[in-house]
Amino acid sequence: MQYDADRWKSLKRGVAEMHKVLIVDDEKEIREGLKTVFPWAECGVAEVHTAEDGEEALLLVERLDPDVIVTDIKMNRISAENVGSGMDA
């Protein structure tokens, strides 16, 4: 999948607030790559946080209340499915 800057810009038009993103992946290279390579600020994202597994993600979700969570499906200890079921709607 290729990043489409125009599509992201159209999605964020009219949105004044800056958003928080949480990236969850057990591979450090993936986490850091997504955090540093993707142009988050252009998409209205002010904060990008990372977690190395589902357990850490659940703690950060409680503390940070992120707007978007980008997660690996299969991770050690707690999978993405269990992270989703462990969060309040």
MIDOSE-1310 file (N, C-alpha, C; in nm, 2 decimals, decimal comma, always signed):
residues 89
mqyd	+0,08/-0,12/+0,00/+0,00/+0,00/+0,00/+0,09/+0,12/+0,00; +0,06/+0,22/-0,08/+0,14/+0,34/-0,10/+0,07/+0,46/-0,03; +0,15/+0,54/+0,03/+0,10/+0,66/+0,10/+0,05/+0,76/+0,00; -0,07/+0,81/+0,02/-0,13/+0,90/-0,07/-0,15/+1,03/+0,01
adrw	-0,06/+1,13/-0,01/-0,07/+1,25/+0,06/-0,20/+1,33/+0,04; -0,24/+1,33/-0,08/-0,37/+1,41/-0,11/-0,49/+1,35/-0,04; -0,49/+1,21/-0,04/-0,60/+1,15/+0,03/-0,60/+1,18/+0,18; -0,48/+1,18/+0,25/-0,47/+1,21/+0,39/-0,51/+1,35/+0,41
kslk	-0,46/+1,44/+0,33/-0,50/+1,58/+0,35/-0,65/+1,61/+0,34; -0,71/+1,53/+0,25/-0,86/+1,55/+0,23/-0,93/+1,50/+0,36; -0,88/+1,39/+0,42/-0,94/+1,33/+0,54/-0,93/+1,43/+0,66; -0,82/+1,50/+0,66/-0,80/+1,59/+0,78/-0,85/+1,73/+0,76
rgva	-0,90/+1,77/+0,64/-0,95/+1,90/+0,62/-1,06/+1,94/+0,72; -1,05/+2,05/+0,78/-1,15/+2,10/+0,87/-1,13/+2,05/+1,01; -1,03/+1,97/+1,03/-1,00/+1,92/+1,17/-0,89/+2,00/+1,23; -0,93/+2,08/+1,34/-0,84/+2,17/+1,40/-0,75/+2,10/+1,50
emhk	-0,80/+2,00/+1,57/-0,72/+1,94/+1,68/-0,62/+1,84/+1,62; -0,51/+1,83/+1,69/-0,40/+1,74/+1,65/-0,43/+1,60/+1,73; -0,40/+1,50/+1,66/-0,43/+1,36/+1,71/-0,31/+1,29/+1,77; -0,34/+1,18/+1,84/-0,24/+1,10/+1,90/-0,25/+0,96/+1,84
vliv	-0,13/+0,90/+1,80/-0,13/+0,77/+1,74/-0,04/+0,68/+1,83; -0,08/+0,56/+1,84/-0,01/+0,45/+1,91/+0,03/+0,34/+1,81; +0,16/+0,32/+1,80/+0,20/+0,21/+1,71/+0,25/+0,09/+1,80; +0,19/-0,03/+1,77/+0,22/-0,14/+1,85/+0,28/-0,25/+1,76
ddek	+0,40/-0,29/+1,78/+0,46/-0,40/+1,71/+0,58/-0,46/+1,79; +0,59/-0,59/+1,78/+0,70/-0,65/+1,86/+0,84/-0,64/+1,79; +0,84/-0,59/+1,67/+0,97/-0,57/+1,60/+1,00/-0,42/+1,60; +1,12/-0,40/+1,67/+1,16/-0,26/+1,69/+1,18/-0,18/+1,56
eire	+1,23/-0,25/+1,46/+1,25/-0,18/+1,33/+1,12/-0,13/+1,27; +1,02/-0,21/+1,28/+0,89/-0,18/+1,22/+0,83/-0,06/+1,30; +0,83/-0,07/+1,44/+0,78/+0,04/+1,52/+0,85/+0,17/+1,49; +0,98/+0,17/+1,49/+1,06/+0,29/+1,47/+1,05/+0,34/+1,33
glkt	+1,04/+0,25/+1,23/+1,02/+0,29/+1,09/+0,89/+0,36/+1,07; +0,78/+0,30/+1,12/+0,65/+0,37/+1,11/+0,65/+0,51/+1,18; +0,72/+0,51/+1,29/+0,72/+0,64/+1,37/+0,79/+0,75/+1,30; +0,90/+0,71/+1,24/+0,99/+0,82/+1,18/+0,97/+0,84/+1,03
vfpw	+0,93/+0,74/+0,95/+0,92/+0,76/+0,81/+0,79/+0,82/+0,76; +0,68/+0,78/+0,83/+0,55/+0,83/+0,79/+0,53/+0,98/+0,82; +0,48/+1,06/+0,74/+0,46/+1,21/+0,76/+0,34/+1,24/+0,85; +0,35/+1,20/+0,98/+0,24/+1,21/+1,07/+0,19/+1,35/+1,09
aecg	+0,28/+1,45/+1,10/+0,24/+1,59/+1,12/+0,15/+1,64/+1,00; +0,18/+1,60/+0,88/+0,10/+1,64/+0,77/-0,04/+1,58/+0,77; -0,06/+1,48/+0,86/-0,19/+1,42/+0,87/-0,26/+1,46/+1,00; -0,21/+1,56/+1,06/-0,28/+1,62/+1,18/-0,25/+1,54/+1,30
vaev	-0,13/+1,47/+1,30/-0,09/+1,40/+1,42/+0,02/+1,47/+1,50; -0,01/+1,50/+1,62/+0,08/+1,57/+1,71/+0,17/+1,48/+1,79; +0,12/+1,37/+1,83/+0,20/+1,27/+1,91/+0,20/+1,13/+1,85; +0,31/+1,07/+1,85/+0,32/+0,93/+1,80/+0,40/+0,86/+1,91
htae	+0,33/+0,76/+1,97/+0,39/+0,67/+2,07/+0,40/+0,53/+2,02; +0,49/+0,45/+2,09/+0,51/+0,32/+2,05/+0,50/+0,22/+2,17; +0,46/+0,10/+2,14/+0,45/-0,01/+2,24/+0,51/-0,13/+2,17; +0,58/-0,21/+2,25/+0,64/-0,33/+2,19/+0,56/-0,46/+2,20
dgee	+0,45/-0,45/+2,27/+0,36/-0,57/+2,28/+0,22/-0,52/+2,33; +0,13/-0,61/+2,32/-0,01/-0,58/+2,36/-0,03/-0,54/+2,50; +0,05/-0,60/+2,59/+0,04/-0,56/+2,73/+0,08/-0,42/+2,76; +0,19/-0,38/+2,70/+0,23/-0,24/+2,71/+0,13/-0,14/+2,64
alll	+0,07/-0,19/+2,53/-0,03/-0,11/+2,45/-0,15/-0,08/+2,54; -0,20/-0,18/+2,61/-0,31/-0,16/+2,70/-0,29/-0,06/+2,80; -0,17/-0,06/+2,86/-0,13/+0,04/+2,96/-0,13/+0,18/+2,90; -0,07/+0,19/+2,78/-0,06/+0,32/+2,71/-0,19/+0,37/+2,67
verl	-0,28/+0,28/+2,63/-0,41/+0,32/+2,58/-0,49/+0,39/+2,70; -0,47/+0,33/+2,82/-0,54/+0,39/+2,94/-0,48/+0,53/+2,97; -0,35/+0,54/+2,96/-0,28/+0,67/+2,99/-0,29/+0,77/+2,89; -0,28/+0,74/+2,76/-0,27/+0,83/+2,65/-0,40/+0,86/+2,58
dpdv	-0,50/+0,77/+2,58/-0,62/+0,78/+2,51/-0,60/+0,82/+2,36; -0,52/+0,73/+2,29/-0,49/+0,76/+2,15/-0,61/+0,77/+2,06; -0,61/+0,85/+1,95/-0,71/+0,85/+1,85/-0,70/+0,74/+1,75; -0,58/+0,69/+1,72/-0,56/+0,59/+1,63/-0,45/+0,49/+1,68
ivtd	-0,48/+0,36/+1,66/-0,38/+0,26/+1,70/-0,35/+0,18/+1,58; -0,22/+0,17/+1,55/-0,17/+0,09/+1,44/-0,10/-0,03/+1,50; -0,15/-0,15/+1,47/-0,09/-0,26/+1,54/-0,06/-0,38/+1,45; +0,04/-0,46/+1,49/+0,07/-0,59/+1,44/-0,04/-0,68/+1,49
ikmn	-0,08/-0,78/+1,41/-0,18/-0,87/+1,45/-0,13/-0,98/+1,55; -0,02/-1,04/+1,52/+0,03/-1,14/+1,61/+0,16/-1,10/+1,68; +0,15/-1,09/+1,81/+0,26/-1,04/+1,90/+0,27/-1,14/+2,02; +0,39/-1,12/+2,08/+0,41/-1,20/+2,21/+0,31/-1,15/+2,32
risa	+0,28/-1,23/+2,41/+0,20/-1,21/+2,53/+0,06/-1,18/+2,50; +0,02/-1,06/+2,43/-0,11/-1,03/+2,40/-0,12/-0,99/+2,26; -0,21/-1,06/+2,18/-0,23/-1,03/+2,04/-0,31/-0,90/+2,02; -0,31/-0,85/+1,90/-0,39/-0,73/+1,86/-0,54/-0,75/+1,89
envg	-0,59/-0,87/+1,87/-0,73/-0,90/+1,89/-0,76/-0,89/+2,04; -0,67/-0,93/+2,13/-0,69/-0,92/+2,27/-0,67/-0,78/+2,32; -0,59/-0,70/+2,25/-0,58/-0,56/+2,29/-0,71/-0,49/+2,26; -0,77/-0,52/+2,14/-0,90/-0,46/+2,11/-1,01/-0,50/+2,20
sgmd	-1,01/-0,62/+2,25/-1,11/-0,66/+2,34/-1,09/-0,61/+2,48; -0,97/-0,58/+2,51/-0,93/-0,53/+2,64/-0,95/-0,38/+2,66; -0,99/-0,31/+2,56/-1,02/-0,16/+2,56/-1,16/-0,13/+2,58; -1,19/-0,02/+2,65/-1,33/+0,02/+2,66/-1,37/+0,09/+2,53
a	-1,49/+0,08/+2,49/-1,54/+0,14/+2,36/-1,55/+0,29/+2,38
